Amino acid sequence: MSVTTPETVGATRGLPSLGPEATRLLRLLDDTFESWGVTAGARPMTMPPLLPAADLAKLDYYDNFPHQAVLAAPLDLEGRLTTPFDAERGEWPAAALEPAGLGLPSASCYAVYLDHQGTRVADDTLVTICSWCFRKETHYEGMRRQLGFRMREIVAIGAREHAETHLADFTGRIQAFAAALDLPLRREAACDPFFDKGGSKALLQRLTPVKYEFLYEDLAIASVNTHRNFFGDRCDITLASTGGPAFTSCVAFGLERWLSALTRRHGSWESATAAVLDANARTAVLDANARTAVLDANARLRADASGAAGPVI
């Protein structure tokens, strides 16, 4: 049996397979990122790999990301008789398919917002999921650029402050983890066209970026994204505290892209896996020290408050 190496993973079709070493590292990374979310209070959930195209259209997905969209359609049992499979091109012609009523999302978080549509949520709701995502690209390249890939997300739904704090906290967490990995990352503002390009919200997005990517060399491997109240409005997600639309934000990790970055940096699956295990141990110590510092600060504040209150009469 051939052993998959970092150099040989992937095919130009964008659907590479991973061997045992790569699978172990991918699971280790996903467990790491999921644990960050759970520790912060996120509920782990599992979402379907397909979503109704009508739901994605309601979110302007096909207007904003038509170049990435991938759809699923069943065979037309009558049409296939007159329009057979094209063996030379390796595809079913459109005339042999029923209308495409299902979409393959390009990010995990869409399913979370749709799952919460029409609900009232707490101000500090957190969800974490890992889903298969799909993007049509102009070309595919190993683990760097794929048709189908896995994305771990930690999604905040609730008050504006909650959504903003979520991104600030995880920005620090990503940067600390990268430093422990000896993985130099560059943070850059990016643009996701959630809003009509000519609208006031689009202008606000240009003035105040809603997405920052973390890049290793030229490859974005993680991002932090705020959508303000866009999904709260479109999905009718309201706050139990005020009845107003919920704000949302998400932190995303492209797992295969992390494999690419780590093996480029450390040279092999074994060295990359060892680096993640070591980084987890080092950041766990930092987390414990930070928790101790917070507890000490809280204790001092309580002591100061008690002393300032004066004697009880």
C-alpha positions as CSV (number, residue, x, y, z in Angstrom):
1,M,0.0,0.0,0.0
2,S,1.4,3.4,-0.9
3,V,1.9,5.9,1.8
4,T,0.5,9.4,1.3
5,T,3.1,12.1,1.9
6,P,2.6,15.8,2.2
7,E,4.1,16.2,-1.3
8,T,1.8,13.7,-3.0
9,V,-1.5,14.5,-1.3
10,G,-4.1,15.8,-3.7
11,A,-5.3,15.6,-7.2
12,T,-6.2,18.3,-9.7
13,R,-9.9,17.3,-9.4
14,G,-9.9,18.9,-5.9
15,L,-11.0,15.7,-4.2
16,P,-7.8,14.3,-2.5
17,S,-7.7,11.4,-0.1
18,L,-5.7,11.4,3.2
19,G,-3.6,8.6,4.5
20,P,-3.4,7.5,8.2
21,E,-0.8,10.1,9.2
22,A,-2.7,13.0,7.6
23,T,-6.0,11.7,9.1
24,R,-4.5,11.6,12.6
25,L,-3.2,15.1,12.3
26,L,-6.5,16.4,10.9
27,R,-8.4,14.8,13.8
28,L,-6.0,16.2,16.3
29,L,-6.4,19.7,14.9
30,D,-10.2,19.4,14.8
31,D,-10.3,18.2,18.4
32,T,-8.1,21.1,19.4
33,F,-10.3,23.7,17.7
34,E,-13.5,22.1,18.9
35,S,-12.2,22.1,22.5
36,W,-11.6,25.8,22.3
37,G,-15.2,26.3,21.4
38,V,-16.5,23.9,24.1
39,T,-14.3,25.5,26.7
40,A,-15.8,28.9,25.8
41,G,-19.3,27.4,26.2
42,A,-20.2,26.4,22.7
43,R,-22.7,23.6,22.1
44,P,-21.3,20.9,19.7
45,M,-23.8,20.3,16.8
46,T,-23.9,18.3,13.6
47,M,-25.4,19.8,10.4
48,P,-26.5,18.3,7.1
49,P,-24.1,18.3,4.2
50,L,-26.8,19.7,1.9
51,L,-29.1,22.7,2.3
52,P,-32.3,23.7,0.5
53,A,-31.3,26.0,-2.4
54,A,-34.2,28.2,-1.5
55,D,-32.8,28.8,2.0
56,L,-29.4,29.7,0.7
57,A,-31.0,32.0,-1.9
58,K,-32.8,33.8,1.0
59,L,-29.4,34.6,2.4
60,D,-28.3,36.1,-1.0
61,Y,-25.8,33.3,-1.3
62,Y,-26.2,32.9,-5.1
63,D,-25.9,36.6,-5.7
64,N,-22.8,37.1,-3.5
65,F,-20.9,33.9,-4.3
66,P,-22.1,32.6,-7.7
67,H,-18.5,31.7,-8.6
68,Q,-18.2,29.2,-5.7
69,A,-21.7,27.7,-5.9
70,V,-22.1,24.0,-6.2
71,L,-25.6,22.4,-6.6
72,A,-27.0,18.9,-6.4
73,A,-29.7,17.6,-8.7
74,P,-31.2,14.1,-9.1
75,L,-31.5,12.3,-12.4
76,D,-34.5,12.9,-14.5
77,L,-35.6,9.4,-15.1
78,E,-37.2,10.2,-18.5
79,G,-34.6,12.7,-19.6
80,R,-31.8,10.2,-19.0
81,L,-33.3,8.0,-21.7
82,T,-32.9,10.6,-24.4
83,T,-29.8,12.3,-22.9
84,P,-27.5,9.6,-21.7
85,F,-24.3,9.9,-19.7
86,D,-21.5,11.5,-21.7
87,A,-18.7,9.0,-21.2
88,E,-16.2,11.1,-23.2
89,R,-16.7,14.2,-20.9
90,G,-17.4,12.1,-17.8
91,E,-20.6,13.9,-16.9
92,W,-24.4,14.0,-17.1
93,P,-25.7,16.7,-19.4
94,A,-28.1,19.2,-17.8
95,A,-31.0,17.9,-19.9
96,A,-30.8,14.6,-18.0
97,L,-31.2,16.3,-14.6
98,E,-34.1,17.5,-12.6
99,P,-34.0,21.1,-11.3
100,A,-31.4,21.6,-8.6
101,G,-33.2,22.2,-5.4
102,L,-30.2,21.5,-3.1
103,G,-27.0,23.4,-2.5
104,L,-23.7,22.3,-1.1
105,P,-22.6,25.2,1.2
106,S,-19.2,26.8,1.0
107,A,-19.0,27.4,4.7
108,S,-20.2,25.6,7.8
109,C,-22.0,28.5,9.5
110,Y,-24.9,28.9,7.0
111,A,-26.5,25.8,8.4
112,V,-26.3,27.2,11.9
113,Y,-28.2,30.3,11.1
114,L,-30.8,28.4,9.2
115,D,-31.2,25.9,12.0
116,H,-31.9,28.9,14.4
117,Q,-34.3,30.7,12.1
118,G,-37.5,31.9,13.8
119,T,-36.1,31.3,17.3
120,R,-35.3,33.5,20.2
121,V,-31.8,33.1,21.6
122,A,-29.8,34.1,24.6
123,D,-27.4,37.0,24.3
124,D,-24.4,34.7,24.6
125,T,-25.2,31.7,22.4
126,L,-22.3,29.7,21.0
127,V,-22.3,26.7,18.7
128,T,-19.4,24.7,17.2
129,I,-19.6,22.5,14.1
130,C,-17.4,20.8,11.6
131,S,-18.9,20.2,8.2
132,W,-17.9,19.3,4.7
133,C,-17.9,22.4,2.5
134,F,-17.7,22.8,-1.3
135,R,-16.4,25.5,-3.5
136,K,-16.0,25.7,-7.3
137,E,-12.6,27.0,-8.0
138,T,-10.7,28.0,-11.2
139,H,-8.1,25.3,-10.3
140,Y,-7.4,22.9,-7.5
141,E,-4.1,22.2,-5.7
142,G,-3.5,19.5,-3.2
143,M,-4.6,20.5,0.3
144,R,-4.4,24.2,-0.5
145,R,-7.4,24.5,-2.7
146,Q,-10.1,21.8,-2.9
147,L,-13.6,21.2,-4.2
148,G,-14.6,19.4,-1.0
149,F,-13.0,20.2,2.3
150,R,-13.7,20.3,6.1
151,M,-14.3,23.5,8.0
152,R,-14.5,23.7,11.8
153,E,-16.4,26.8,13.0
154,I,-17.2,28.4,16.3
155,V,-20.3,30.6,15.8
156,A,-21.6,33.3,18.1
157,I,-25.2,34.4,18.0
158,G,-26.6,37.0,20.4
159,A,-25.9,40.6,21.5
160,R,-23.5,42.8,19.5
161,E,-21.0,42.8,22.4
162,H,-21.0,39.0,22.5
163,A,-20.4,38.7,18.7
164,E,-17.5,41.3,18.9
165,T,-15.9,39.8,22.0
166,H,-16.0,36.3,20.5
167,L,-13.8,37.5,17.6
168,A,-11.4,39.4,19.8
169,D,-10.9,36.4,22.1
170,F,-10.3,33.9,19.3
171,T,-8.0,36.3,17.4
172,G,-5.7,36.1,20.5
173,R,-6.2,32.4,20.7
174,I,-5.2,31.8,17.1
175,Q,-2.1,34.0,17.4
176,A,-1.0,32.3,20.6
177,F,-1.4,28.9,19.1
178,A,0.5,29.9,15.9
179,A,3.3,31.2,18.0
180,A,3.5,28.0,20.0
181,L,3.6,26.1,16.7
182,D,6.4,28.3,15.3
183,L,4.0,29.0,12.4
184,P,4.3,32.6,11.3
185,L,0.9,34.0,10.4
186,R,-0.1,37.3,8.8
187,R,-3.4,38.9,9.7
188,E,-5.1,40.7,6.8
189,A,-8.4,42.3,6.2
190,A,-10.5,40.6,3.6
191,C,-13.9,41.2,2.1
192,D,-16.9,38.8,1.9
193,P,-19.8,40.4,-0.2
194,F,-22.6,39.6,2.3
195,F,-24.2,42.9,1.3
196,D,-25.3,44.5,-1.9
197,K,-22.2,46.1,-3.4
198,G,-23.9,49.5,-3.9
199,G,-25.7,49.6,-0.5
200,S,-25.0,51.5,2.7
201,K,-23.9,48.3,4.5
202,A,-21.4,47.6,1.7
203,L,-19.9,51.0,2.2
204,L,-19.7,50.4,6.0
205,Q,-18.0,47.1,5.3
206,R,-15.3,48.9,3.3
207,L,-14.7,51.4,6.1
208,T,-14.8,48.7,8.8
209,P,-13.7,45.3,7.6
210,V,-16.0,42.4,8.6
211,K,-13.4,39.7,7.9
212,Y,-9.8,39.1,8.8
213,E,-7.8,36.2,7.5
214,F,-4.8,34.5,9.0
215,L,-2.3,33.6,6.3
216,Y,0.7,31.3,6.2
217,E,2.7,32.5,3.3
218,D,-0.1,33.2,0.7
219,L,-2.6,30.7,2.2
220,A,-5.5,31.7,4.4
221,I,-5.9,28.9,7.0
222,A,-8.3,30.6,9.5
223,S,-10.5,33.7,9.6
224,V,-12.7,35.7,12.0
225,N,-15.9,37.1,10.5
226,T,-18.6,39.4,11.7
227,H,-21.9,39.7,9.9
228,R,-23.5,42.3,12.2
229,N,-27.3,41.6,12.2
230,F,-27.5,40.4,8.6
231,F,-28.3,36.8,9.4
232,G,-30.4,37.7,12.4
233,D,-32.6,39.8,10.1
234,R,-32.7,37.3,7.2
235,C,-33.4,34.3,9.5
236,D,-35.6,36.1,12.0
237,I,-33.3,35.2,14.9
238,T,-34.2,37.4,17.8
239,L,-32.8,38.1,21.2
240,A,-34.8,36.8,24.2
241,S,-33.6,39.9,26.2
242,T,-34.8,42.6,23.8
243,G,-36.7,41.0,20.9
244,G,-34.3,42.7,18.5
245,P,-32.4,40.9,15.7
246,A,-29.4,38.8,16.8
247,F,-25.9,39.7,15.8
248,T,-23.6,36.9,14.6
249,S,-19.9,36.2,14.1
250,C,-17.8,33.1,13.4
251,V,-14.3,31.8,13.7
252,A,-13.4,29.4,10.9
253,F,-10.6,26.9,10.4
254,G,-10.0,25.2,7.0
255,L,-8.6,21.9,8.3
256,E,-6.9,20.7,5.1
257,R,-5.3,24.1,4.7
258,W,-3.8,23.7,8.2
259,L,-2.4,20.4,7.1
260,S,-0.7,22.1,4.2
261,A,0.7,24.9,6.3
262,L,2.0,22.7,9.0
263,T,3.7,20.2,6.8
264,R,5.3,22.9,4.7
265,R,6.6,24.5,7.9
266,H,7.7,21.3,9.7
267,G,8.5,19.0,6.8
268,S,6.6,15.8,7.6
269,W,3.4,14.5,9.1
270,E,5.3,13.2,12.2
271,S,7.0,16.6,12.8
272,A,3.8,18.5,12.3
273,T,1.8,16.3,14.6
274,A,4.5,16.6,17.3
275,A,4.4,20.4,16.9
276,V,0.6,20.5,17.5
277,L,0.9,18.2,20.6
278,D,3.6,20.4,22.0
279,A,1.7,23.6,21.2
280,N,-1.4,22.2,22.9
281,A,0.6,21.5,26.0
282,R,2.2,24.9,26.0
283,T,-1.0,26.9,25.4
284,A,-2.7,24.8,28.1
285,V,-0.1,26.1,30.6
286,L,-0.7,29.7,29.4
287,D,-4.5,29.2,29.7
288,A,-4.1,27.9,33.3
289,N,-1.9,30.8,34.2
290,A,-4.4,33.2,32.6
291,R,-7.3,31.7,34.6
292,T,-5.2,31.9,37.8
293,A,-4.5,35.6,37.1
294,V,-8.2,36.3,36.5
295,L,-9.2,34.5,39.7
296,D,-6.5,36.5,41.7
297,A,-7.8,39.7,40.2
298,N,-11.4,38.9,41.1
299,A,-10.3,38.0,44.6
300,R,-8.5,41.4,45.0
301,L,-11.6,43.2,43.6
302,R,-13.8,41.4,46.1
303,A,-11.4,42.2,48.9
304,D,-11.2,45.9,47.9
305,A,-15.0,46.1,47.7
306,S,-15.4,44.5,51.1
307,G,-12.9,46.8,52.7
308,A,-14.5,49.9,51.1
309,A,-18.0,48.9,52.4
310,G,-17.1,49.6,56.0
311,P,-18.4,47.8,59.0
312,V,-21.8,46.2,59.1
313,I,-24.1,47.8,61.6
